[in-house]
Amino acid sequence: MPSLMDKQHLKIVRTEGNLRGERDALGNLGNAYASLKDFEKAFNYFEKAREISEEMRDYRGIGDVLGNIGKVPRCSEWARGKV
């Protein structure tokens, strides 16, 4: 399971309106779920992180998120079926 700290981090940055922090927290949760082989949850967190990066026009952030999806073969296979 993702750590309680990861979930608390997400809650705090959302309360603060910190988009970059929210994107990072979502990516961390995506990585945690990917390591647990819960690829649907991982992809959903990565997708939310990508959407925030696009909203911020942070192209490096978009690349980082897509890289995370690509590093997890099963996650990227699952994503191909959803896109």
C-alpha positions as CSV (number, residue, x, y, z in Angstrom):
1,M,0.0,0.0,0.0
2,P,1.1,3.5,-0.6
3,S,2.3,5.1,2.6
4,L,0.0,7.2,4.8
5,M,2.6,10.0,4.3
6,D,2.0,9.9,0.5
7,K,-1.7,10.3,1.0
8,Q,-1.2,13.1,3.6
9,H,1.2,14.9,1.2
10,L,-1.4,14.9,-1.5
11,K,-4.1,16.2,0.9
12,I,-1.8,19.0,2.1
13,V,-0.7,20.2,-1.3
14,R,-4.3,20.1,-2.6
15,T,-5.4,22.3,0.4
16,E,-2.6,24.7,-0.4
17,G,-3.5,24.8,-4.1
18,N,0.1,23.8,-4.9
19,L,-0.2,22.2,-8.4
20,R,3.4,21.2,-8.7
21,G,3.3,19.5,-5.3
22,E,0.0,17.8,-6.3
23,R,1.4,16.6,-9.5
24,D,4.5,15.2,-7.7
25,A,2.3,13.5,-5.0
26,L,0.1,11.9,-7.7
27,G,3.2,10.6,-9.4
28,N,4.6,9.1,-6.2
29,L,1.2,7.4,-5.6
30,G,1.3,6.1,-9.2
31,N,4.8,4.7,-8.6
32,A,3.6,3.1,-5.4
33,Y,0.7,1.4,-7.0
34,A,2.8,0.3,-10.0
35,S,5.2,-1.4,-7.6
36,L,2.2,-3.3,-6.1
37,K,1.2,-4.3,-9.7
38,D,-2.1,-2.4,-9.4
39,F,-1.7,-0.9,-12.9
40,E,-5.2,0.5,-13.2
41,K,-4.7,2.7,-10.1
42,A,-1.1,3.5,-11.1
43,F,-2.2,4.7,-14.5
44,N,-5.1,6.7,-13.0
45,Y,-2.7,8.6,-10.7
46,F,-0.2,9.1,-13.6
47,E,-3.0,10.4,-15.8
48,K,-4.1,12.9,-13.2
49,A,-0.4,14.0,-12.8
50,R,-0.2,14.4,-16.6
51,E,-3.4,16.5,-16.7
52,I,-2.0,18.9,-14.1
53,S,1.3,19.2,-16.0
54,E,-0.6,20.1,-19.1
55,E,-2.7,22.7,-17.2
56,M,0.6,24.2,-16.0
57,R,2.1,23.9,-19.5
58,D,5.0,22.0,-17.9
59,Y,6.3,20.0,-20.8
60,R,9.1,18.5,-18.8
61,G,6.5,17.3,-16.2
62,I,4.5,15.8,-19.0
63,G,7.5,13.9,-20.2
64,D,8.3,12.7,-16.7
65,V,4.8,11.3,-16.2
66,L,4.9,9.6,-19.6
67,G,8.3,8.2,-18.7
68,N,6.9,6.8,-15.5
69,I,4.1,5.1,-17.5
70,G,6.7,3.7,-20.0
71,K,9.0,2.4,-17.2
72,V,6.2,0.1,-16.0
73,P,5.6,-2.3,-18.9
74,R,2.3,-3.7,-17.6
75,C,1.1,-0.2,-16.9
76,S,1.9,1.0,-20.4
77,E,0.2,-2.1,-21.9
78,W,-2.9,-1.4,-19.8
79,A,-2.8,2.3,-20.8
80,R,-2.7,1.4,-24.6
81,G,-6.0,-0.4,-24.2
82,K,-7.5,2.7,-22.5
83,V,-6.3,5.4,-24.9
